[in-house]
Amino acid sequence: MHPLPRDSRPGANDLNVDLNGDPRLAIFRQTDNGIPMRMAIFATLLKVDDLIEKDLRPVRWFVPSQTGTLDR
């Protein structure tokens, strides 16, 4: 899963920001899912997963209108 932020400088070997509008791009969904996944892994490893409320909520994912640095 992509952790974001990404390095979109030329030659940085990461995805270009031109791909943000592509519906197949999954890095924003992966970022949304990455934090709860890591939390679940840590809770399981620390054996405190029985203390976590178990519920499923829909993810509110959207394509950002702008990413990266602001050119001023």
C-alpha positions as CSV (number, residue, x, y, z in Angstrom):
1,M,0.0,0.0,0.0
2,H,1.2,3.4,-0.9
3,P,1.9,5.5,2.3
4,L,1.9,9.0,0.7
5,P,3.3,11.6,0.3
6,R,4.9,10.8,-3.0
7,D,7.9,12.4,-4.6
8,S,6.8,13.7,-8.0
9,R,10.1,15.4,-8.9
10,P,11.5,14.3,-12.3
11,G,13.6,11.2,-11.8
12,A,12.2,10.4,-8.4
13,N,11.0,7.0,-9.4
14,D,7.4,7.6,-8.1
15,L,4.1,8.1,-9.8
16,N,3.6,11.4,-11.6
17,V,0.8,13.8,-10.5
18,D,-0.6,13.7,-14.1
19,L,-2.1,10.3,-13.1
20,N,-4.3,11.8,-10.4
21,G,-7.4,11.9,-12.6
22,D,-7.0,8.3,-13.7
23,P,-9.8,6.2,-12.0
24,R,-7.5,3.2,-11.9
25,L,-5.0,5.0,-9.6
26,A,-5.3,3.4,-6.2
27,I,-2.8,5.2,-4.1
28,F,-5.4,7.5,-2.4
29,R,-7.6,4.5,-1.5
30,Q,-4.5,2.6,-0.4
31,T,-3.5,5.5,1.9
32,D,-7.1,5.6,3.4
33,N,-6.9,1.9,4.1
34,G,-3.2,1.9,5.2
35,I,-3.6,3.5,8.6
36,P,-6.4,1.2,9.9
37,M,-4.5,-1.8,8.5
38,R,-1.3,-0.8,10.3
39,M,-3.3,-0.2,13.5
40,A,-5.0,-3.6,13.2
41,I,-1.6,-5.3,12.7
42,F,-0.1,-3.5,15.7
43,A,-3.2,-4.4,17.9
44,T,-2.9,-8.0,16.9
45,L,0.8,-8.1,17.6
46,L,0.4,-6.4,21.0
47,K,-2.6,-8.7,21.7
48,V,-5.0,-5.9,22.4
49,D,-7.2,-6.5,19.4
50,D,-10.1,-7.6,21.6
51,L,-10.3,-4.0,23.0
52,I,-11.1,-2.6,19.5
53,E,-14.7,-1.9,18.6
54,K,-15.5,-4.0,15.6
55,D,-17.5,-2.0,13.0
56,L,-17.3,-1.4,9.3
57,R,-17.9,2.0,7.9
58,P,-17.8,3.0,4.2
59,V,-14.6,4.9,3.2
60,R,-15.2,8.4,2.0
61,W,-12.6,8.5,-0.8
62,F,-12.3,11.2,-3.4
63,V,-9.8,12.4,-6.0
64,P,-8.1,15.5,-4.7
65,S,-8.4,18.6,-6.9
66,Q,-4.7,19.4,-6.3
67,T,-1.7,17.6,-4.8
68,G,2.0,18.4,-4.4
69,T,3.7,21.6,-3.6
70,L,2.3,25.0,-4.4
71,D,4.4,27.0,-6.9
72,R,4.6,30.6,-5.6
